[in-house]
Amino acid sequence: MKLDPQVEYVLGLVAKSPYPEFHMVSPEEAREIFEDTSPALNIRAEDVHRSEDRWIEGVEGDIPIRIYTPHQPKPGETLPILVFYHGGGFVIGSLDSYDSLCRALANRAACIVVSVDYRLAPEHKFPAAVDDALEAYQWVSDHASELGGDAQRLAIAGDSAGGNVTAVTAIDIRDEGDIAPLLQILIYPVTDGTPETPSHHEFAEGRLLTRGNILWFYDHYMAEPEDAKNPRFSPLLADDLSGLAPALVIVAGHDPLRDEGIAYAKRLKEAGVTVELSNYEGMVHGFISFADAVDQGKAAIEQVAAALRTAFSGQ
């Protein structure tokens, strides 16, 4: 399928940007570029009842989180909770660059959203991101009532590298015997640390996320090349995917990560996991984050919110 005309327009704007690609600069410079440019494309920030920044204790140090409460809870009311892991190739991305998306999800799904600022590479190599992700989920589960939430109604979600973190965290939760989430949402996720699928080569350039950037991200994240074969980086290679939370997997048709997202959804289904796979065929990587400019981004946000509402309601 051809690129959506709205996406073509966005790509045209990006092509005129004076900023270099991430792999041409240092991680610190890449973070500055991402934080400077993401507001131009992000969905507009919505008001929520309350947002609060906190630090929670982790084994390797404190983990920053941001808690969004969509409305004033009624007396005795507890809200479901979504734990969200941002994207950024394990190297860039922050609570701020995903603030508007988290606000939209909190409002549309009528849930508390806890956004997790896991440690980034190259300062913190694999498996720092997924270690922080599991600890944050466990903290939310243990402190749900303190947040005004319901520990029996939890979900996890993330996009791109955050989708990878979400997939790995779902497996870790199962293996640790923690309270299982009602739903895992993987938005154009990284599932294989060896990027050699047809889509990785077909869309290597000109589709926002380039092959050069992907290899640069992974090189910074991995402590050694063998990490690419570790299921906690490449959940597609996990021996056992049974007993995991139901999944919504969203991929974009013109995304280098498309094929591995589809392959992971297939493996989940084969393992007996309930899976909904949605391929937004005319889209590129990151399209949800620029939903104000792309109608299919709005549709995907609504799909995520609807899936959360259904999961939280027990239907």
C-alpha positions in Angstrom: 0.0 0.0 0.0 1.2 3.5 -0.8 2.1 6.0 1.9 -0.8 7.9 3.3 -0.8 11.5 1.8 -0.8 13.0 5.3 2.3 11.0 6.2 3.9 12.1 3.0 3.3 15.7 4.0 4.9 15.0 7.5 7.9 13.3 5.9 8.3 16.3 3.6 8.5 18.6 6.6 11.0 16.3 8.3 13.1 16.2 5.2 13.5 20.0 5.4 14.7 19.9 9.0 18.2 21.2 9.5 18.9 18.6 12.2 21.2 15.6 11.4 20.2 12.1 11.9 20.7 10.7 15.3 23.5 8.3 14.3 25.5 11.3 13.1 25.8 12.8 16.5 26.4 11.9 20.1 23.7 10.4 22.3 23.6 13.6 24.3 23.1 15.7 21.1 20.5 13.2 19.8 18.5 13.6 23.0 18.5 17.3 22.6 17.4 17.1 19.0 14.5 14.7 19.9 13.3 16.9 22.8 13.5 20.0 20.5 11.7 18.5 17.6 9.1 16.2 19.1 6.7 19.0 20.2 6.3 20.0 16.6 4.7 16.7 15.6 3.3 15.5 18.9 -0.4 15.4 19.6 -1.5 18.4 21.5 -1.3 18.1 25.3 -4.7 17.8 27.0 -5.6 18.8 30.5 -5.9 16.1 33.1 -7.0 16.3 36.7 -3.5 15.9 38.0 0.0 15.0 36.9 2.8 14.3 39.4 6.5 13.6 39.1 7.9 11.1 41.6 11.0 9.0 42.1 10.6 5.4 43.1 13.3 3.2 44.5 15.0 0.7 42.2 17.7 -1.9 42.8 20.2 0.2 40.7 18.9 3.6 41.8 15.8 5.7 41.8 13.5 5.6 38.8 11.6 8.7 37.7 7.9 8.3 36.9 5.1 10.6 36.0 1.6 9.9 37.2 -1.5 11.1 35.3 -4.9 11.0 37.0 -7.7 11.8 34.4 -10.4 13.0 36.8 -11.2 13.6 40.4 -12.1 10.1 41.7 -15.5 9.8 43.4 -15.5 8.7 47.1 -14.5 5.1 47.2 -13.7 5.0 43.5 -10.5 3.3 42.3 -9.2 3.7 38.8 -7.5 1.2 36.6 -3.8 1.8 35.9 -1.7 1.8 32.7 2.1 1.5 33.1 3.6 3.2 30.0 7.1 2.8 28.6 8.3 5.4 26.1 10.1 4.8 22.9 13.4 6.2 21.7 15.6 3.3 20.7 16.8 2.8 24.3 18.9 5.9 23.9 16.5 8.9 23.6 13.0 9.7 24.8 11.7 11.0 28.1 8.7 11.7 30.3 8.4 15.1 28.6 8.6 13.9 25.0 5.7 11.4 25.7 3.7 13.7 28.0 1.0 14.5 25.5 0.4 10.9 24.5 0.1 9.8 28.1 -2.4 12.5 28.8 -4.5 11.5 25.8 -4.5 7.8 26.9 -5.4 8.8 30.5 -8.4 10.8 29.4 -9.7 8.4 26.7 -9.2 5.2 28.7 -10.3 6.8 32.0 -7.3 5.3 33.8 -4.3 6.4 35.7 -1.2 6.4 33.5 2.2 5.9 35.1 4.9 6.8 32.6 8.3 5.3 33.4 11.6 7.0 32.7 13.8 3.9 32.6 17.6 4.2 32.3 19.0 5.0 28.9 22.0 3.7 27.0 24.9 4.0 26.4 25.3 5.1 30.0 23.2 2.2 31.1 23.5 -0.8 28.8 21.1 -3.8 28.4 19.3 -5.0 30.5 19.0 -1.7 32.5 15.8 -0.6 30.6 13.9 -3.9 31.2 15.2 -4.2 34.7 13.8 -0.8 35.5 10.5 -1.6 33.7 9.8 -4.6 35.8 10.7 -2.8 39.0 8.4 0.1 38.1 5.5 -2.3 37.3 6.0 -4.1 40.7 6.1 -0.8 42.5 2.8 0.3 40.8 1.2 -3.0 41.7 2.3 -2.7 45.3 1.3 1.0 45.6 -1.8 1.0 43.5 -4.2 2.0 46.3 -1.8 4.9 47.2 -2.3 6.2 43.7 -6.0 5.8 43.8 -5.8 2.8 41.6 -6.9 -0.8 41.5 -4.0 -3.4 41.6 -6.3 -5.9 40.0 -6.8 -3.7 36.9 -3.4 -3.1 35.5 -2.2 -2.9 31.9 1.2 -2.2 30.2 2.0 -0.4 27.0 4.8 1.1 25.0 5.9 2.1 21.6 9.1 1.1 19.6 11.8 0.5 22.2 9.0 0.9 24.8 7.1 -1.8 22.9 10.1 -4.0 23.4 10.3 -3.1 27.1 6.5 -3.9 27.3 6.9 -7.3 25.7 9.8 -8.3 27.9 8.1 -7.0 31.0 5.0 -9.1 30.3 7.3 -12.2 30.2 9.2 -11.1 33.3 5.9 -10.6 35.2 4.8 -14.1 34.3 8.1 -15.6 35.4 8.2 -13.6 38.6 4.7 -14.6 39.5 3.5 -10.9 39.9 -0.1 -9.8 39.4 -0.5 -10.2 35.6 -1.7 -7.2 33.6 -5.0 -7.5 31.9 -3.5 -6.3 28.6 -0.2 -5.7 26.9 -0.1 -3.1 24.1 2.9 -3.3 21.8 3.0 -0.3 19.4 5.4 -0.9 16.5 7.7 -2.9 18.9 11.3 -4.0 18.7 11.1 -7.8 19.1 14.4 -8.9 17.4 17.8 -7.5 18.0 19.1 -8.7 14.6 17.4 -6.3 12.2 17.5 -8.3 9.0 13.8 -8.8 8.0 12.6 -7.7 4.6 10.9 -4.6 6.0 14.2 -3.5 7.6 15.8 -3.4 4.2 12.8 -2.2 2.2 12.3 0.8 4.4 15.9 1.5 5.4 15.7 5.1 4.3 13.1 7.9 3.9 10.5 6.6 6.4 11.5 8.6 9.5 13.2 5.7 11.3 16.2 4.7 9.3 18.3 1.6 9.3 21.3 3.8 10.2 19.6 5.0 13.4 18.4 1.5 14.3 21.9 0.0 14.2 23.2 3.0 16.1 20.5 2.6 18.8 21.2 -1.1 19.2 25.0 -0.6 19.3 24.6 1.8 22.2 22.1 -0.5 24.0 23.9 -3.8 23.8 26.8 -4.5 26.2 28.1 -7.1 23.8 26.9 -8.5 20.4 25.6 -11.7 22.0 22.9 -9.5 23.7 21.0 -9.5 20.4 20.2 -13.2 21.0 19.1 -12.7 24.6 15.2 -13.1 24.9 15.2 -10.1 27.2 16.3 -8.0 24.2 14.8 -10.2 21.5 11.5 -11.6 22.9 10.8 -13.1 19.5 13.5 -15.6 20.5 11.9 -16.6 23.8 11.4 -20.3 24.2 8.0 -20.0 25.9 5.4 -17.3 25.3 2.5 -19.1 26.8 0.6 -17.8 29.7 1.1 -14.1 28.9 -1.3 -11.3 29.0 -3.6 -10.7 26.0 -2.0 -8.5 23.5 -2.8 -5.7 21.1 0.0 -5.4 18.6 0.0 -2.4 16.3 2.4 -2.1 13.3 2.9 0.4 10.5 3.1 -0.8 6.9 6.1 1.3 6.0 8.1 0.7 9.2 11.4 -1.2 9.3 10.0 -2.9 12.4 6.8 -4.1 10.7 7.8 -7.7 10.0 9.2 -8.5 13.5 6.0 -7.0 15.1 3.9 -9.3 12.9 6.1 -12.2 13.6 5.8 -11.7 17.4 2.0 -11.5 17.2 2.1 -14.8 15.3 4.3 -16.4 17.9 2.0 -15.2 20.7 -1.0 -16.6 18.9 0.8 -20.0 18.5 1.5 -20.0 22.2 -2.2 -19.6 23.0 -2.2 -15.9 23.8 -5.2 -13.8 22.8 -3.8 -11.4 20.2 -5.3 -8.5 18.1 -2.9 -7.5 15.3 -3.5 -4.2 13.5 -1.4 -3.2 10.5 -1.9 0.5 9.6 -0.6 -0.1 6.1 -0.1 3.5 4.9 1.8 4.6 8.1 5.4 5.0 9.1 7.1 4.4 12.4 6.0 6.9 15.1 2.7 7.8 13.5 0.8 7.7 16.7 2.9 10.4 18.2 2.0 12.9 15.4 -1.7 12.1 15.5 -2.6 15.8 15.2 -1.3 15.7 11.6 -2.3 12.2 10.7 -5.9 10.9 11.0 -4.7 7.3 11.3 -2.7 8.3 14.3 -5.9 9.5 16.0 -7.5 6.2 15.0 -4.7 4.2 16.6 -4.9 6.2 19.8 -8.7 5.5 19.9 -8.0 1.8 19.3 -5.6 1.7 22.2 -8.0 3.5 24.5 -10.9 1.3 23.5 -8.8 -1.9 24.1 -7.9 -0.6 27.5 -11.5 0.3 28.4 -12.6 -3.2 27.4 -9.8 -4.9 29.3 -10.4 -2.8 32.4 -14.2 -3.5 32.3 -13.7 -7.2 32.2 -15.6 -7.6 29.0 
